[in-house]
Every structure is written in structure tokens, then in C-alpha cells.
Amino acid sequence: MENIILFIKSYRGDLDRCVSLTESIAKFNRDNIPLYISVPTDDIELFKERTPFNTNIISDDTITSNSEGWVGQQFVKSLVYKLNICRFYVCIDSDAYFFKDFYISDFLYSNDIPYMVMHERDDFYEFVDRFPELQTYDVRAGHEAEYKSIMSHFGREGKIYHYGISPYIWDTKVWKWLDDEHNIEKLFEKHPNELKWYGEAALAMGAPMMPTSPLFKEFHFPGQYEIYKKLGWEEKHFHKQYMGIVMQSNWGAPLKY
């Protein structure tokens, strides 16, 4: 069993983005952390042909039979513990890419204590509060309502924390505890949001961790991307703060910033 792996859940619709991500991993993965990509069975050969280096391509069915659609993706990402291949995993969405060297020490504080993305999402809310006309709904209110509901499940009060963006550093022991004690399938029926359930579960369980700010810069909305471009931001301007960039595929973002 590996202590830590990189894990990507993808499918043929995100193939080009996933290839871009794996190419960046091949270039910057200085500790040669093993990479696993989980895809639908019918997509396995396609991904084997396109991924640029020795990658472990597995079928979603090896993790869960409930892998269809957007919620199914969350089951795949959450139930990696069932494979018994690692203790920790860095779960990365296909629409991300690294732009500088990374090491195991970027994800693990020590051999048995991970970093956990945990923050108050200041930059994101600053943007949505300033430009409400670019949103189709009250983003802050929607996010906070869901978080408060998940917090109440564990009896937690106080500040609202956000446990993303991708990459997420997850402990398989937390996911197993959450499934055994609370039933992930029922939790996802209530709120299909894996990163929020994981973060609150880690706090409720008392799992050892060290908090960290997001590892990647995220461009969540096209308007946000356009503003940064107009202000002259280049990829190099993010290098000191971040390890990579997430270009949200849900608005058809380019593969790279």
C-alpha cells in the first residue's frame, strides 16, 4: 500500500483537460507520487492511448457501481478507500494543471498527518459580492446554507469553512469512518457535495491534520477570468502563492490560463 497517491476522476468528455493535467504531473512530480485515473470502463483504452507516462488507469466500477452522472463522480472520488491502495490521496479535478515542481511535503505535514485545505474563501466571496450581476443566483447564500446544514449534521456551530478548491488532500480513514458511521449514500442524497462532507467529517472525527490555504488558483467564472486578463495578470504572477491553476470546465474555460 502506498502512503500517498494522486487520484483523478475523469471521462472522455474531459479527455483533453485530463491529458493536459497528466502532462503537467509528468513534468513537475519530483517525488514520483503514483498517479491513478478512474474512468468509465468504456473509456479505459482511450485514456491509455492518450496519457503521457506510466499511469494506472482503473475502471470506476472497481470502486463503486454507483458511478453515473455528476453525483456518481463524487461517489468514485469518495470511496477510494475501498481499493486499499493508499492511506492518503490528492484528489485532482481534470480541469486543473500544475505549473511548478511539487513534492510529497506539499501534501503531507508528516508521514501520517496531511495538510487539509480549510479556509473562509475570502477571495471568492469578495468577487461574487462585488459582481452579483455576473451570477445567476445568490452564490454566497446558497453555499452558506448548504454548509450550515452539513455542519448541523455533526452538531458543529461557529465559522463556516470551505474545504476546496481542488486539489483536495484526503485521508482514507476519514472517508471510511464517514461511510461506516453516517452512510455516504444517504449523505449524498441530502447534499451531493463530497468536499464539504469530508471537511466537516474530518473535524467531527478529530482526524489529525494541518490546515492550509488552497494550493491552486481557481477561475470559477468567465467574468473573473476576463478581469484578471484585462488587469494584465500572467501565469507567472501566481507562482509564488500557488502550485497550479483550476480552469473551470463548466464555463468552457481554455485548457490553460
Secondary structure by P-SEA (a helix, b strand, c coil): cccbbbbbbbcccaaaaaaaaaaaaacccccccbbbbbccccaaaaaaaccccccccccccccccccccaaaaaaaaaacccccccccccccccccccccccccccccccccccccccccaaaaaaaaaacccccccaaaaaaaaaaaaaaaaaccccbbbbcccccccccaaaaaaaaacccaaaaaaacccaaaaaaaaaaaaccbbbbbcccbbbbccaaaaaaaaaacccccccccccccccccccccccccc
